[in-house]
Amino acid sequence: MIRYNPKDWFSLIFEFHKSDTLRKLIYIILVYALYSLGIVYIELEYTDFKSTIAIHSLIGFVLGLLLVFRTNSAYDRWWEGRKLLGALVNTSRNLALKLSAFLPSEASVKRKLFVELISNYCFSMKDHLRDKRVAEELTFSTHLTEEEFKSSYHLPNIIAEKIFNETKIMYDDKLISDNIYITIDDQVKQFTDIIGGCERIKKTPIPYSYNIFLKKIIFIYTMTLPIGLATDFQYWAIPISLFVLYILASLELLAEEIEDPFGEDTNDLPVDDICHTIKGNIEEILL
């Protein structure tokens, strides 16, 4: 995720980065410029066809509504993902604070164990959402072996089970009472709720039919736009058509990028930073 000053708007106008839509669309724009030039040239020089933009004006209004819905739904997914990651931070801190209060200071082994389990859960959740496995980010011990890491299908579930088991051991050893055990147990269950919400976002993309319909409408609209503009705007129809294509295609590209917010694209959520923040916080609390 790019960090920037939103108030420094003038410099942002001239800012280009690897995910900028102009970089992604540059070849399409060049091809479309040649296509528009050919269409406008033929219409103006070789035909007496009098075109009109009335139909494009009507369709453009509907297309605008569709794109607004598309970008809003994508941003809703992005923002819900951010709220879930915020819940992960709060749940990790609250669990660490409770464990710190009820585990005696001399129980350093148990405290270190929970630091490992909680941080391992966060990093394994991040990698699970990205369909990756990064062993370097995890802490292996007798409580999480490399064999379990390699053979697991859903590593966050395995680590959550270990956290449940360790809290059960604390209860059996009379380190915590019934009420405290229920409180901690509820805190641990929130981990599963959080990753379930993240998986729902990741595995439920925008409906296929809606996605291809929108792309087809954008394609048909932009391919016929130079024809409608040529009579009224002459050769100025070419840059106007290019600008319209850039706007419509950019909105679709941005929506595609942010609708899966847990990846490694420039505009995705800072999941790596959040995981490292959690690890630092719980180490400070428990160690």
Number of C-alpha atoms within 10 A of each C-alpha: 15 10 8 8 8 8 8 9 10 9 9 12 8 7 9 11 10 10 14 14 18 17 11 14 15 12 11 14 17 12 11 18 17 12 15 26 19 13 18 24 16 14 19 16 8 9 9 10 11 13 14 15 16 11 11 17 12 10 13 15 10 12 18 12 10 15 18 15 12 21 19 14 16 23 19 13 21 22 16 16 25 19 14 18 24 14 16 22 19 14 19 24 18 16 20 22 15 16 20 18 12 13 16 12 13 8 10 12 11 17 21 14 15 23 25 21 21 23 25 23 23 27 23 25 25 24 21 19 18 15 9 11 16 12 14 7 14 19 15 17 10 6 13 18 11 14 9 14 19 11 9 12 11 12 21 23 17 16 24 19 13 16 21 15 12 16 20 16 13 16 16 11 10 10 14 19 14 9 9 15 16 14 13 19 16 12 17 21 15 15 22 15 14 20 21 13 14 24 16 13 20 18 10 10 14 14 8 8 8 12 14 11 11 15 14 12 15 18 15 10 19 21 16 14 24 30 22 20 23 27 19 13 13 14 17 14 21 24 14 16 23 19 13 14 21 18 12 18 22 17 15 20 16 18 20 17 19 23 26 25 29 26 21 15 16 17 17 19 22 19 21 15 11 18 23 14 14 22 21 13 18 25 17 11 16 21 13
